[in-house]
Protein backbone atom coordinates (compact mmCIF):
# COMPACT_ATOMS: atom_id res chain seq x y z
CA UNK A 1 0.00 0.00 0.00
CA UNK A 2 1.26 3.45 -0.87
CA UNK A 3 2.15 5.84 1.94
CA UNK A 4 -0.43 8.37 0.73
CA UNK A 5 -3.18 5.71 0.92
CA UNK A 6 -2.03 4.55 4.33
CA UNK A 7 -2.06 8.14 5.58
CA UNK A 8 -5.78 8.43 4.78
CA UNK A 9 -6.49 5.26 6.78
CA UNK A 10 -4.30 6.48 9.64
CA UNK A 11 -6.30 9.70 9.95
CA UNK A 12 -9.51 7.66 9.97
CA UNK A 13 -8.11 5.26 12.58
CA UNK A 14 -6.86 8.09 14.81
CA UNK A 15 -10.34 9.63 14.78
CA UNK A 16 -11.93 6.28 15.58
CA UNK A 17 -9.45 5.72 18.42
CA UNK A 18 -10.28 9.09 19.96
CA UNK A 19 -14.02 8.40 19.74
CA UNK A 20 -13.67 4.92 21.25
CA UNK A 21 -11.54 6.20 24.12
CA UNK A 22 -14.22 8.77 24.89
CA UNK A 23 -16.94 6.11 24.71
CA UNK A 24 -15.07 3.75 27.02
CA UNK A 25 -14.43 6.53 29.53
CA UNK A 26 -18.09 7.61 29.45
CA UNK A 27 -19.26 4.01 29.93
CA UNK A 28 -16.84 3.52 32.82
CA UNK A 29 -18.23 6.62 34.48
CA UNK A 30 -21.79 5.37 33.94
CA UNK A 31 -21.04 1.89 35.27
CA UNK A 32 -19.24 3.14 38.34
CA UNK A 33 -21.32 6.24 39.07
CA UNK A 34 -23.05 6.79 42.35
CA UNK A 35 -26.61 5.58 42.44
CA UNK A 36 -29.43 8.09 42.22
CA UNK A 37 -30.05 8.08 45.97
CA UNK A 38 -26.50 9.21 46.73
CA UNK A 39 -26.75 11.99 44.15
CA UNK A 40 -30.01 13.21 45.70
CA UNK A 41 -28.45 13.25 49.16
CA UNK A 42 -30.05 10.05 50.51
CA UNK A 43 -27.03 8.06 51.65
CA UNK A 44 -28.91 4.90 52.62
CA UNK A 45 -27.88 1.99 50.42
CA UNK A 46 -31.36 0.36 50.41
CA UNK A 47 -33.29 0.90 47.21
CA UNK A 48 -36.98 1.65 47.42
CA UNK A 49 -37.95 -1.62 45.75
CA UNK A 50 -36.19 -4.98 45.34
CA UNK A 51 -36.64 -4.77 41.56
CA UNK A 52 -34.43 -1.68 41.61
CA UNK A 53 -31.52 -3.83 42.74
CA UNK A 54 -31.94 -6.14 39.75
CA UNK A 55 -32.33 -3.25 37.33
CA UNK A 56 -29.23 -1.49 38.64
CA UNK A 57 -27.19 -4.70 38.47
CA UNK A 58 -28.40 -5.47 34.95
CA UNK A 59 -27.55 -1.98 33.73
CA UNK A 60 -24.09 -2.15 35.26
CA UNK A 61 -23.35 -5.60 33.79
CA UNK A 62 -24.62 -4.50 30.37
CA UNK A 63 -22.45 -1.38 30.43
CA UNK A 64 -19.40 -3.41 31.47
CA UNK A 65 -20.06 -5.85 28.61
CA UNK A 66 -20.24 -2.95 26.13
CA UNK A 67 -16.99 -1.57 27.54
CA UNK A 68 -15.25 -4.89 26.96
CA UNK A 69 -16.38 -4.93 23.32
CA UNK A 70 -15.28 -1.33 22.81
CA UNK A 71 -11.89 -2.09 24.37
CA UNK A 72 -11.40 -5.04 22.00
CA UNK A 73 -12.14 -2.74 19.06
CA UNK A 74 -9.79 -0.13 20.49
CA UNK A 75 -7.02 -2.76 20.67
CA UNK A 76 -7.64 -3.66 17.01
CA UNK A 77 -7.46 0.03 16.06
CA UNK A 78 -4.18 0.43 17.94
CA UNK A 79 -2.80 -2.62 16.14
CA UNK A 80 -3.82 -1.22 12.75
CA UNK A 81 -2.10 2.11 13.52
CA UNK A 82 1.08 0.20 14.43
CA UNK A 83 0.86 -1.73 11.15
CA UNK A 84 0.68 1.54 9.23
CA UNK A 85 3.78 2.78 11.04
CA UNK A 86 5.55 -0.54 10.31
CA UNK A 87 4.54 -0.43 6.64
CA UNK A 88 2.51 -3.65 6.71
CA UNK A 89 -1.01 -2.22 6.89
CA UNK A 90 -3.48 -3.97 4.60
CA UNK A 91 -1.82 -7.39 4.79
CA UNK A 92 -3.94 -10.29 6.01
CA UNK A 93 -2.64 -11.85 9.23
CA UNK A 94 -3.84 -15.30 8.14
CA UNK A 95 -2.78 -15.71 4.51
CA UNK A 96 -0.45 -12.73 4.01
CA UNK A 97 -2.45 -11.49 1.03
CA UNK A 98 -3.75 -7.98 0.50
CA UNK A 99 -6.97 -6.93 2.22
CA UNK A 100 -9.27 -5.27 -0.31
CA UNK A 101 -9.65 -1.52 -0.13
CA UNK A 102 -13.42 -1.91 0.08
CA UNK A 103 -13.01 -4.03 3.22
CA UNK A 104 -10.53 -1.57 4.73
CA UNK A 105 -12.93 1.29 4.05
CA UNK A 106 -15.71 -0.58 5.83
CA UNK A 107 -13.57 -1.88 8.70
CA UNK A 108 -10.23 -0.01 8.71
CA UNK A 109 -8.93 -1.99 11.68
CA UNK A 110 -9.61 -5.46 10.24
CA UNK A 111 -6.63 -7.83 10.47
CA UNK A 112 -7.92 -10.31 7.86
CA UNK A 113 -9.09 -10.43 4.27
CA UNK A 114 -12.71 -11.36 3.66
CA UNK A 115 -11.94 -14.99 2.75
CA UNK A 116 -9.95 -15.62 5.93
CA UNK A 117 -12.53 -13.84 8.07
CA UNK A 118 -15.28 -16.01 6.59
CA UNK A 119 -13.25 -19.16 7.27
CA UNK A 120 -12.84 -18.15 10.92
CA UNK A 121 -16.56 -17.45 11.31
CA UNK A 122 -17.56 -20.86 9.96
CA UNK A 123 -15.36 -22.74 12.42
C-alpha positions as CSV (number, residue, x, y, z in Angstrom):
1,X,0.0,0.0,0.0
2,X,1.3,3.5,-0.9
3,X,2.1,5.8,1.9
4,X,-0.4,8.4,0.7
5,X,-3.2,5.7,0.9
6,X,-2.0,4.5,4.3
7,X,-2.1,8.1,5.6
8,X,-5.8,8.4,4.8
9,X,-6.5,5.3,6.8
10,X,-4.3,6.5,9.6
11,X,-6.3,9.7,9.9
12,X,-9.5,7.7,10.0
13,X,-8.1,5.3,12.6
14,X,-6.9,8.1,14.8
15,X,-10.3,9.6,14.8
16,X,-11.9,6.3,15.6
17,X,-9.4,5.7,18.4
18,X,-10.3,9.1,20.0
19,X,-14.0,8.4,19.7
20,X,-13.7,4.9,21.2
21,X,-11.5,6.2,24.1
22,X,-14.2,8.8,24.9
23,X,-16.9,6.1,24.7
24,X,-15.1,3.8,27.0
25,X,-14.4,6.5,29.5
26,X,-18.1,7.6,29.5
27,X,-19.3,4.0,29.9
28,X,-16.8,3.5,32.8
29,X,-18.2,6.6,34.5
30,X,-21.8,5.4,33.9
31,X,-21.0,1.9,35.3
32,X,-19.2,3.1,38.3
33,X,-21.3,6.2,39.1
34,X,-23.1,6.8,42.3
35,X,-26.6,5.6,42.4
36,X,-29.4,8.1,42.2
37,X,-30.1,8.1,46.0
38,X,-26.5,9.2,46.7
39,X,-26.8,12.0,44.2
40,X,-30.0,13.2,45.7
41,X,-28.4,13.2,49.2
42,X,-30.1,10.0,50.5
43,X,-27.0,8.1,51.7
44,X,-28.9,4.9,52.6
45,X,-27.9,2.0,50.4
46,X,-31.4,0.4,50.4
47,X,-33.3,0.9,47.2
48,X,-37.0,1.7,47.4
49,X,-38.0,-1.6,45.7
50,X,-36.2,-5.0,45.3
51,X,-36.6,-4.8,41.6
52,X,-34.4,-1.7,41.6
53,X,-31.5,-3.8,42.7
54,X,-31.9,-6.1,39.7
55,X,-32.3,-3.2,37.3
56,X,-29.2,-1.5,38.6
57,X,-27.2,-4.7,38.5
58,X,-28.4,-5.5,35.0
59,X,-27.5,-2.0,33.7
60,X,-24.1,-2.1,35.3
61,X,-23.3,-5.6,33.8
62,X,-24.6,-4.5,30.4
63,X,-22.5,-1.4,30.4
64,X,-19.4,-3.4,31.5
65,X,-20.1,-5.9,28.6
66,X,-20.2,-3.0,26.1
67,X,-17.0,-1.6,27.5
68,X,-15.3,-4.9,27.0
69,X,-16.4,-4.9,23.3
70,X,-15.3,-1.3,22.8
71,X,-11.9,-2.1,24.4
72,X,-11.4,-5.0,22.0
73,X,-12.1,-2.7,19.1
74,X,-9.8,-0.1,20.5
75,X,-7.0,-2.8,20.7
76,X,-7.6,-3.7,17.0
77,X,-7.5,0.0,16.1
78,X,-4.2,0.4,17.9
79,X,-2.8,-2.6,16.1
80,X,-3.8,-1.2,12.8
81,X,-2.1,2.1,13.5
82,X,1.1,0.2,14.4
83,X,0.9,-1.7,11.1
84,X,0.7,1.5,9.2
85,X,3.8,2.8,11.0
86,X,5.6,-0.5,10.3
87,X,4.5,-0.4,6.6
88,X,2.5,-3.7,6.7
89,X,-1.0,-2.2,6.9
90,X,-3.5,-4.0,4.6
91,X,-1.8,-7.4,4.8
92,X,-3.9,-10.3,6.0
93,X,-2.6,-11.9,9.2
94,X,-3.8,-15.3,8.1
95,X,-2.8,-15.7,4.5
96,X,-0.4,-12.7,4.0
97,X,-2.4,-11.5,1.0
98,X,-3.8,-8.0,0.5
99,X,-7.0,-6.9,2.2
100,X,-9.3,-5.3,-0.3
101,X,-9.6,-1.5,-0.1
102,X,-13.4,-1.9,0.1
103,X,-13.0,-4.0,3.2
104,X,-10.5,-1.6,4.7
105,X,-12.9,1.3,4.0
106,X,-15.7,-0.6,5.8
107,X,-13.6,-1.9,8.7
108,X,-10.2,0.0,8.7
109,X,-8.9,-2.0,11.7
110,X,-9.6,-5.5,10.2
111,X,-6.6,-7.8,10.5
112,X,-7.9,-10.3,7.9
113,X,-9.1,-10.4,4.3
114,X,-12.7,-11.4,3.7
115,X,-11.9,-15.0,2.8
116,X,-9.9,-15.6,5.9
117,X,-12.5,-13.8,8.1
118,X,-15.3,-16.0,6.6
119,X,-13.2,-19.2,7.3
120,X,-12.8,-18.1,10.9
121,X,-16.6,-17.5,11.3
122,X,-17.6,-20.9,10.0
123,X,-15.4,-22.7,12.4
